[in-house]
């Protein structure tokens, strides 16, 4: 009989107030820190090559693409994107997809140049905590079938 | 312990207890579930907000950070927050001191966001701590060394929970009077037939064999009622049969003795003639004649006694009450039988009591006769009187009454000694004496004193005259 009362009292007490707890897991830690941003250029062998820029911060996809379109300072690497007078890219993020509206027509960029754009955008996305299997859609100024393609970066494999 | 109370109280208490328990358990469990959910959702909201604020700010954060960068991050997260990087520290609010070592250790060990609820300064707090991670291009995450700790006050949540608890308590309290009313109704429906049954049983016990209860419904109580009715029915039937048989037996005895009277009176007359002629008979014939005369006398006495007993049984024996001087009546009784010189009479004068003189004579004659016949002299009759009753004690100095005989001395035809069947007397004398005593509202008791048997007759002094 006494045990019943004890249990009852315990049940009643549990119902009252916020109880202290031990240390519990609250989920994934935030990320997005980086010593700099990684841009992708093409080397002499026509290979896509990452080039870290020690900007002390990761920045946004827009910032990275602006930097990319303003060209490389590194002599062994070159870019296959024609320099634009308006290096401004509109970025639209949705789950699993990043849409880039680039101020370029399909004629102003080679397939490697498209990879440069895709990889640079995806690198920022991954480093700021995004999933690596996110697809990138590059939409050009003039209507083309290439604008509809969902692309991945050959150097950033979905694990 | 609860059995000390009536059924109604017990039902009421049990009902109230069960209801209170049920309502309390239900209210409390729902309040408990709700409060746990409330705490959980609050905690999740707070941690998500913290993560979102940090995530929104990190792309702009200089790494490795300087003090200004840490200050900006802390400002972005807001609230009571501390941001730590190696030796640098940016803190705001007085409550950040609440951060526990356990939380710090967990942040460094797990590299995940962790949370802990504590109670400090009589208030509940939620502590969150998280490292900020650096994600490599291959997806590998390494801690950056920046840690963000926040302290959130949970007083609001606690207030909500105590509101929930209060409403649960109110609900439980509201259920109680309802339970009491229900218990009263239920107790009434159970106890009404029980009370009726009790009344019926009391009437039956008091001798009213016609008492019955009307069964209502078809429950166990109705079955019990039916059973009790059947029991009363069968008791009544057997009682009636027994009474009829008893009446038959009494009437038969009365009829027999009555029928014997006429031939016996003829026989008595013949015997008187025979007695007169006995002197002229030879010795053998004379002895036979004497035996016949004695036995006829006994037969007459027996029939008289039987008729007297029949009158008692039929309830037709009546007292002829008059004021009687008890000492004189007893002396007359002894004198009439020629016992005065054989009996030691101790009697104070002038005890006058209303009673039936003939019946007193019968009783005294029987007691003294028995004493003279079965006991040894001296036989003593002692009279005494108190305010309520007159006491007549008849004692002898014989062997007394055997122990096994005492309970049966007033039984009809009971013979103390089975071998001594040929004693004079009908075997009804003491039974009639007892009936006579009782008819007076008195009593007759048999017992032994040192050196003999003693019979005590008690007669009340306040008997109503002319009954």
HADDOCK unambig.tbl for C-alpha pairs under 7 A between the chains (distance, minus, plus):
assign (segid A and resid 12 and name CA) (segid B and resid 28 and name CA) 6.69 0.50 0.50
assign (segid A and resid 14 and name CA) (segid B and resid 32 and name CA) 6.93 0.50 0.50
assign (segid A and resid 15 and name CA) (segid B and resid 28 and name CA) 6.14 0.50 0.50
assign (segid A and resid 15 and name CA) (segid B and resid 31 and name CA) 6.45 0.50 0.50
assign (segid A and resid 15 and name CA) (segid B and resid 32 and name CA) 4.35 0.50 0.50
assign (segid A and resid 16 and name CA) (segid B and resid 162 and name CA) 6.86 0.50 0.50
assign (segid A and resid 16 and name CA) (segid B and resid 165 and name CA) 6.87 0.50 0.50
assign (segid A and resid 17 and name CA) (segid B and resid 158 and name CA) 5.44 0.50 0.50
assign (segid A and resid 17 and name CA) (segid B and resid 161 and name CA) 5.94 0.50 0.50
assign (segid A and resid 17 and name CA) (segid B and resid 162 and name CA) 6.34 0.50 0.50
assign (segid A and resid 18 and name CA) (segid B and resid 124 and name CA) 6.45 0.50 0.50
assign (segid A and resid 18 and name CA) (segid B and resid 158 and name CA) 5.82 0.50 0.50
assign (segid A and resid 20 and name CA) (segid B and resid 117 and name CA) 4.72 0.50 0.50
assign (segid A and resid 20 and name CA) (segid B and resid 118 and name CA) 4.55 0.50 0.50
assign (segid A and resid 20 and name CA) (segid B and resid 119 and name CA) 6.10 0.50 0.50
assign (segid A and resid 21 and name CA) (segid B and resid 116 and name CA) 5.87 0.50 0.50
assign (segid A and resid 21 and name CA) (segid B and resid 117 and name CA) 5.00 0.50 0.50
assign (segid A and resid 21 and name CA) (segid B and resid 118 and name CA) 6.51 0.50 0.50
assign (segid A and resid 22 and name CA) (segid B and resid 116 and name CA) 5.68 0.50 0.50
assign (segid A and resid 22 and name CA) (segid B and resid 117 and name CA) 6.99 0.50 0.50
assign (segid A and resid 23 and name CA) (segid B and resid 103 and name CA) 6.22 0.50 0.50
assign (segid A and resid 23 and name CA) (segid B and resid 114 and name CA) 6.43 0.50 0.50
assign (segid A and resid 23 and name CA) (segid B and resid 115 and name CA) 5.60 0.50 0.50
assign (segid A and resid 23 and name CA) (segid B and resid 116 and name CA) 4.60 0.50 0.50
assign (segid A and resid 24 and name CA) (segid B and resid 114 and name CA) 5.55 0.50 0.50
assign (segid A and resid 24 and name CA) (segid B and resid 115 and name CA) 5.21 0.50 0.50
assign (segid A and resid 24 and name CA) (segid B and resid 116 and name CA) 6.05 0.50 0.50
assign (segid A and resid 25 and name CA) (segid B and resid 113 and name CA) 6.29 0.50 0.50
assign (segid A and resid 25 and name CA) (segid B and resid 114 and name CA) 4.53 0.50 0.50
assign (segid A and resid 25 and name CA) (segid B and resid 115 and name CA) 6.22 0.50 0.50
assign (segid A and resid 26 and name CA) (segid B and resid 47 and name CA) 6.88 0.50 0.50
assign (segid A and resid 26 and name CA) (segid B and resid 113 and name CA) 4.97 0.50 0.50
assign (segid A and resid 26 and name CA) (segid B and resid 114 and name CA) 4.71 0.50 0.50
assign (segid A and resid 26 and name CA) (segid B and resid 115 and name CA) 5.83 0.50 0.50
assign (segid A and resid 27 and name CA) (segid B and resid 112 and name CA) 6.34 0.50 0.50
assign (segid A and resid 27 and name CA) (segid B and resid 113 and name CA) 5.46 0.50 0.50
assign (segid A and resid 28 and name CA) (segid B and resid 112 and name CA) 5.41 0.50 0.50
assign (segid A and resid 28 and name CA) (segid B and resid 113 and name CA) 5.91 0.50 0.50
assign (segid A and resid 29 and name CA) (segid B and resid 111 and name CA) 6.94 0.50 0.50
assign (segid A and resid 29 and name CA) (segid B and resid 112 and name CA) 4.70 0.50 0.50
assign (segid A and resid 29 and name CA) (segid B and resid 113 and name CA) 4.84 0.50 0.50
assign (segid A and resid 29 and name CA) (segid B and resid 130 and name CA) 5.84 0.50 0.50
assign (segid A and resid 29 and name CA) (segid B and resid 131 and name CA) 6.20 0.50 0.50
assign (segid A and resid 29 and name CA) (segid B and resid 132 and name CA) 6.23 0.50 0.50
assign (segid A and resid 29 and name CA) (segid B and resid 133 and name CA) 6.73 0.50 0.50
assign (segid A and resid 30 and name CA) (segid B and resid 51 and name CA) 5.64 0.50 0.50
assign (segid A and resid 30 and name CA) (segid B and resid 54 and name CA) 6.61 0.50 0.50
assign (segid A and resid 30 and name CA) (segid B and resid 55 and name CA) 5.70 0.50 0.50
assign (segid A and resid 30 and name CA) (segid B and resid 132 and name CA) 5.34 0.50 0.50
assign (segid A and resid 30 and name CA) (segid B and resid 133 and name CA) 6.27 0.50 0.50
assign (segid A and resid 31 and name CA) (segid B and resid 55 and name CA) 6.38 0.50 0.50
assign (segid A and resid 31 and name CA) (segid B and resid 132 and name CA) 5.24 0.50 0.50
assign (segid A and resid 31 and name CA) (segid B and resid 133 and name CA) 4.43 0.50 0.50
assign (segid A and resid 31 and name CA) (segid B and resid 134 and name CA) 5.70 0.50 0.50
assign (segid A and resid 31 and name CA) (segid B and resid 135 and name CA) 6.64 0.50 0.50
assign (segid A and resid 32 and name CA) (segid B and resid 55 and name CA) 6.50 0.50 0.50
assign (segid A and resid 32 and name CA) (segid B and resid 58 and name CA) 5.21 0.50 0.50
assign (segid A and resid 32 and name CA) (segid B and resid 59 and name CA) 5.49 0.50 0.50
assign (segid A and resid 32 and name CA) (segid B and resid 134 and name CA) 6.26 0.50 0.50
assign (segid A and resid 32 and name CA) (segid B and resid 135 and name CA) 6.93 0.50 0.50
assign (segid A and resid 33 and name CA) (segid B and resid 58 and name CA) 5.51 0.50 0.50
assign (segid A and resid 33 and name CA) (segid B and resid 59 and name CA) 6.08 0.50 0.50
assign (segid A and resid 33 and name CA) (segid B and resid 61 and name CA) 6.83 0.50 0.50
assign (segid A and resid 33 and name CA) (segid B and resid 63 and name CA) 6.78 0.50 0.50
assign (segid A and resid 33 and name CA) (segid B and resid 133 and name CA) 6.67 0.50 0.50
assign (segid A and resid 33 and name CA) (segid B and resid 134 and name CA) 5.22 0.50 0.50
assign (segid A and resid 34 and name CA) (segid B and resid 63 and name CA) 6.24 0.50 0.50
assign (segid A and resid 34 and name CA) (segid B and resid 134 and name CA) 6.08 0.50 0.50
assign (segid A and resid 35 and name CA) (segid B and resid 63 and name CA) 5.08 0.50 0.50
assign (segid A and resid 35 and name CA) (segid B and resid 64 and name CA) 6.82 0.50 0.50
assign (segid A and resid 56 and name CA) (segid B and resid 62 and name CA) 5.05 0.50 0.50
assign (segid A and resid 56 and name CA) (segid B and resid 63 and name CA) 5.00 0.50 0.50
assign (segid A and resid 57 and name CA) (segid B and resid 59 and name CA) 6.11 0.50 0.50
assign (segid A and resid 57 and name CA) (segid B and resid 60 and name CA) 5.95 0.50 0.50
assign (segid A and resid 57 and name CA) (segid B and resid 61 and name CA) 5.72 0.50 0.50
assign (segid A and resid 57 and name CA) (segid B and resid 62 and name CA) 4.88 0.50 0.50
assign (segid A and resid 57 and name CA) (segid B and resid 63 and name CA) 5.84 0.50 0.50
assign (segid A and resid 58 and name CA) (segid B and resid 59 and name CA) 4.87 0.50 0.50
assign (segid A and resid 58 and name CA) (segid B and resid 60 and name CA) 6.75 0.50 0.50
assign (segid A and resid 59 and name CA) (segid B and resid 59 and name CA) 4.54 0.50 0.50
assign (segid A and resid 59 and name CA) (segid B and resid 60 and name CA) 5.47 0.50 0.50
assign (segid A and resid 60 and name CA) (segid B and resid 59 and name CA) 6.48 0.50 0.50
assign (segid A and resid 123 and name CA) (segid B and resid 137 and name CA) 6.21 0.50 0.50
assign (segid A and resid 126 and name CA) (segid B and resid 137 and name CA) 6.46 0.50 0.50
assign (segid A and resid 127 and name CA) (segid B and resid 135 and name CA) 4.88 0.50 0.50
assign (segid A and resid 127 and name CA) (segid B and resid 136 and name CA) 6.08 0.50 0.50
assign (segid A and resid 127 and name CA) (segid B and resid 137 and name CA) 6.30 0.50 0.50
assign (segid A and resid 128 and name CA) (segid B and resid 59 and name CA) 6.97 0.50 0.50
assign (segid A and resid 129 and name CA) (segid B and resid 135 and name CA) 6.72 0.50 0.50
assign (segid A and resid 156 and name CA) (segid B and resid 138 and name CA) 6.93 0.50 0.50
